[in-house]
Amino acid sequence: MTGKRLLFVDDEQQILDGLANLLRKQRKRWQMTFALGAENALAELQKASFDVVISDMRMPGMDGAALLKRVKETHPGTARLILSGHADRESVLASLAVAHQFLNKPCTSDALMSVIERTCSLQTMLQDEPVRSVIGKLDKLPSAPLTYLELVHAASDPDTGIADMAAIVERDPAMSIKVLQLANSAFFGLAHSVASVSRAASYLGSEVLKALALNSHVFGMLENCAVPGLSLDRLQELSLLCGRLAGRFVTDKASSDEAMTAALVKDAGRIVLCLALPEKYAQVVHAVQGTGRALHLVERELLGVTHAEIGAYLLGVWGLPFPVVESVAYHRRPALVTEGGREVLVAVHAAAVFVEELELGKSLATQDGGLDAAFLEQAGVADRLAQWRELADREFQALGADRGARK
C-alpha cells in the first residue's frame, strides 16, 4: 500500500479538515490530496492520477455520483468510493453504477482504512500483467447483458413489481428457459410444475432473476467456442448448485443474495479464458481430468493466472457490487482478504470447494486447493462446516436426480 495516492472530495472545508486529521497517521503510507468540490477534484485529476477517489455524495453543481462517473470514464483503473452522510435509497442507488463502495458518515479511521485497503488490493490484483495479458487477447471485452441491466434498473424503482421484472425476462427467450428450468428443478422441490415465466419469476425473486441473467449471458458467450472435455451444460449445473449453497450458508438476506450471485458467476473467468486461450485452456481441462488436482492450481501453473482474477475483472467492468467482485476474485485464496466483514467470501469459498470436491469425487487438502481451515476458523464458522458439507452432499445428489429425470 506504500505510496498509494488518495483524493478526498467534499464541498465543506471543515469535513476535509476533519478527514485530514482523522488520517494524519497515514501520511507516511498514503499521499493524500483534499479537494473542495467536484470542479477542484477534476482539476487535480488532470494534474496527476490517483489510486482512489473518495467523494461526498451531495454537493452543489456536480454531485458525487456524477463526479465518479467522470472518473470511471477517464480513469477506469481508479478505485471509487462514496463517503456520505445521506444514506437514503436514492443516493445509494445513484452510486451503485459508479462507486465500488458506499460508506456512511461519520466513519471511523479504522473502518475507512479497511475499505480503502481492501479496494486497493483488489484493484492491484486486477491490474496485474497476467490478467491484462489475457484480457488483451480478446477482440473486445464482453458487454454486460442487457437483460441484467434492465432488471437492475427495474429493481431500483419502488414502483416496479415482480410482474414487471417477469415481463423483462419473457423478452429474453434463453433467460426464460433458464428461469423455468430452475423453478422446476429438484433444487426448489415445488409440489407442482411451473409453466409460466411470471409464476416462476415470482417464486424465485428479483435477486435470483438478476443473478440468472448474468449466469445465462456468461455461459452464452461460450456457445461458439468448444473446448474439448469441457461440458457447458455441466458447468452451468454446477454454478447453479454453488450459487444455491452459498446463498444458504449466509443468514443475512442482503449478504445471502450477494453470496448467491458471486457463487453463481464465479466461473465467468473460465468462459473468458476459453475465449481468449482456447487451446491452452483445453490443456488445463485435460490436466485437471487426468490428475484430479484443483482447477485453480492447474490454471496458475499453466497460464500464470486463474479464472478467479479474470472473472473478477470482467464483473468489475460490468459494475457489480464490490462484495461480489471481491468474493469472485478471492474465492479460492480467501486468506488474502484480511480486513473487514467476510461473510460473503466465506460462503462462496466453502461452496466452491465443496462443489469441486464432489465433482472430483474426493476431498482436497488445504495445500491442494481444499478448504482454507485457518481462514474459516478465524471467520468463526468452523463449527458450521460439517452441516454445510452435509447440505452440499444432499444438493449434489439432488442435482444428479434432477438430471436423470430430465433424460
N, C-alpha and C positions, 0 to 999 in steps of 0.2 A: 504493500500500500504506500510505500515511501514515494513522496513526490507527486501524489495524485492532486490534480487541480480541480477545485470545487468553486462553483459560482452560486452564491446565495442571492435571491431576488425578493424584494418586498417593497411596498410603497410607503412604509413607515420606517424612518431612520432609527427610531427607538427599538424596533424589532430587530433590525440588522445589528445594532449595537449590542443588543441582548444575545444574539446568536454568536457574535464575535467573542463576547465574554464567556458564554457557555462552552465554547470550543477552544478557548485560548491555550489549553494544554496540548492541543493537537497541532500547533503551529509548526512544530519541527517535523511532523509527519505529512501534513497536507498544506498545499498552497491555496489559501482561501481568499476569494475576492467577493466583496459585498456591493451589489448594485441596487441603487434606489430606483425602482420601477423597471418596466419591460424595455423601454427605449434604451436606457443605460445598459441593461443586460445585453441587448443586441449589439450595442457598440463594443462591449467587452468581448463578445464572441467574434467580432470582426478583427480584433487585435490578436486574439490567441484562442486556441482550442481548450476545452475543458473536459475532464473525465465525467463530471457530474454537474448537473444544474438542479438546484433545489429552489423551487419558486412558491410564493404565496399564490392562492387561488384568485381571490377577489382583489383586483387592482384596477384603478381608473384607466380608461383607454384600452390598452391590450391586457386582458386578464391572463392568469396563469396557464389555462388550457390553450389559449391562442399562442402564447409565448412558446410553450413546449411543442406545439405543432410546428412552429417555425424551426425550433431546434431539431426536431425529428427530421425535417426536410433537409436542412443544411448541414447538420452534424449527426448523422444517423448512429454513429458509434458512441455518442454521449448518453450516459445514463440520466434519466429524467425523473425527478421526484416532486410531488406536491406536498407542501407543508402548510396546512391551512387551519384556521380556527373556525371555519364554516364548513362543517362536515355534513351538509344537507344532501339529500339524494341527488338533486340536480347537479351540484358541484362534483360529487363523486362520479356520476355518470359522464359528465363532460370531460373528466380527466382520464377515464378508462382507456381511451384510444391513443393517448399521447404520453401518459405517465407510467413509469414502471411500478411506482409505489405511491400510495396516498397516506400521509401522516397527519395526525391531529395536533394542533397546538392546544395547550403547551406540551412540549415534548422534552423528555429528559435527555441529557447529553448521552447517556448510555444507550437509550433507545435509538436516538438519531445516528450515533456512530455505528451501531449494529446494522441498521438498514443500509447506511452508506457503504459499509464494508462488504455486506452480502451482495449488494447490487454491483459494486465494482468488481468483486471476484467473479461473478457470473459474466459480466461484460468482458473481462480479461480472457476468460476461458473461451468465449465465443469468438474472440478475435485472434485466437492462436493461428499460426500459419497452417497447420494441417487442416483445420476447419475451413479456413478461407480457400485453401487449395482445392478441396473437394467441391465447395460451392462454386468456385471459378470454373469448374469443368462442365457445369450446366449451361445450356444455351441461355436460359433465363430462370430465375428463381420462381417456382410455382406461386401463383397468387392465392390469396385467401379465398375460400369457397364463398360464392355469392349467397347461397342458402344460409350459411353460418352467419354472415354479416347481417342478413335480413332478420334472422332470429334474434341476434343480439340487439339490434335496433328495436325490434318489437318488444323484447323483454324489458327494455328500458322505459317503455311507455306505459304508465299506470293505467291507461285506458284500453290497453291491449290484453286480450284474454287468450286462453289456450286454444280456443276455436280459431282465432286469427293466426296463431302460430301453426296450427294444423293446416290451414289454407296455404301457408308458405311451403310446408313440407309437401303438400299434394302437387305443387307445381314442379317438383323435382322427382321424376319417376324413380331414379335409383335410390334416393333418400326414402321415398315412400315404401319401397320394398324392404329396406333395412329396418324401418320403424315397425312394420308389420311382422317381420321375422323375429325381431327382439321381443315384441309384446307377446308373441305366440310361442316363444321358446320355453324350454323347461326351466330356464333361469327364473321366470316370473310365476310359473305354476298357476296360471289362470284356470278357473273351472271350465270356462267356455272359450272357444277360439274367437279371435277378434278379426273381423274382415274389414273394418272401417279404419282408415287412417286417423280420422277425427277421434274415435274412441281410443285407439292405440296411443295417440299423442296425449290425450287426457290422462291415461293411465301412467305413461312414462314421465310426464312433467317437462317443464321448459329446459331445465339444465341437462337432462339426458338427451333431449332433442338437439340442443346445441352441440353437445359432445358427439352425438351420432353424425351430425352434419360434417364435423371435422373429420371424423373417422372415415366416413364414406368417401369424402373428397381425397383424403390422403391415399387410401388404397386404390381409388380410381385412377390415380396418376400412373400406377404400375401396369395397367391393363395391356399396354402395348410394349412392355419391356419384360419378357420372360427370362427368369434366371433359373437355370437347371437346379432342381432339388428344392426350390422354394415354392411352397403352395400358398397362393394368395388367400384362398378361402380359409385355410387352416390358420394363417397369420391373423386374419380378421376374427376368427372364432376365439383365438387366444387373447387378442386385445380386448374383446368384449368381456371375457372372463376376468381378465386382470382389472378392468375398469369396475366391474361389479364388486370384486373383492375389496379393492382399495376403498371404494365408497362405503362399504360395510365395516371396514376397520376403523372408521372415524365416527365419533359420536356427534360432533357439532355439525349442523346441517350445511352451513356455508362451506366449511372445510371439507365435508364429505363430498359435496359437489365438485370442488376443486380437485380432490384426490381422484375421484372417478374420471374426470376429464383428463387429468395428467396421465393416469394409467391407460386410458383408452387410446391416447395418441402418442404414447411413449415410443412407439415403433415408427413414427414418422421418418426418423432418420434412416431407418433401413430402406425405406422407399427411395429417399434421395440418393443413398449410396448405390442402390440398384440402378437408378437412372444415370448417375454420374460415372460409376465404375462397374458396369455390368459383368465384365469378365473377372475382375478381381473379386467382386462380391460373390460370384459363383464359387471361387476358391474358398472364400470364408465359409459359405454354406456347406461345401464338401468337407472342409476340415472339422466343422462342428459335428456333422453327422458321423464322421469317421472316428473322432476322438471322444465325443461326449463332453467336451470342455464347454465352459460357459461362453456364450456368444460374444460378449463384450471383450473378453480376454483375447479371443482369436482375432476380432476386429482390430484391436490395438496392435497386436503383433504383426498382422499382415498389412494393415492400412495406415497405422500410425494415429488413428482416430476411431471413435466409436459412434454408433448410431445415437447415443445419448446426446453428445455435443451437437451433432448435425441436426437432430430433431429439435433441440432447444433453440438453435439458431433460426430455423425456419419458423417455429412458433413465436419466437420473439419478434421477428419481422412482421408476422401476422397480427401482433399486438395482443396476444393472450396475456392473462393476468400473471404477474411476477411469480406467485407461488407455484403456478402450473409450469411455467418455463423452468424455474429453478429445480423443481422436482423431476422433470424430464431430464435435465442436464446431469443431475447427480444421483439418479435412481439406482445406479449400481456402485457408486462411490459416495455414499451419504455422509461419511465421516468428514468430507471436505467442507461441509457446512457446519460451522462451529458456533454460530451466533443465532439468537432469536428462536421463535417458535418453529418447530419442525414436524408438526403433526401430519401435514400432507405428505412430506417427504418420507416419513416413517411408513405410512400406509402404502405408498407407491413402491418403495423399496421392498417391503415384505411381500406384497402381492406379486411383483415382478419375479422375485426369487422363487416363491412357491410355484408359480405357473411354469417357470423354466425347469425347475426340478421335476415337476410332474410330467412334463413333456419329455424330458430326458430319461425319466424312469429311474432316477437316482438322486440322492442327496448330495449337495456340494458343500465342501468345507469352506470356511471363510476365505482362505487363501486361494481357493479355486473358483471364486465368484459366488459363494453362497452368502447366507445372511451375515451381516456385519454385527456380530453379537455384542461387541463393545459399544457400538453406536446405539443399538436398541436398548441395551442396559442403561446407558446414560440418558436415553429419552424416556425411560420409565415404563417400557412396555414389555419387558422380558417375561413377565408373568402372564401375558396375553398370547404369547406365541403359539403355545400348544393348541389353544382354542382356535386361533386363526388358521393354523395348519389343518386342523380337522375340517374347518369350513371350506378351505381351499380344496381339500381332497373330495369332499361331497360335491362341490360345484363342478369340479373337473369330471367326476363320474357322471353328473347330470348332463354335462356338455356332450359326453360320449353317447349317452342315451338319446339325447336330442338329435344328434347327427344320425344315429341309427334309425330313428323314427322317420327321418326325412327321406331315407333311401328307398 
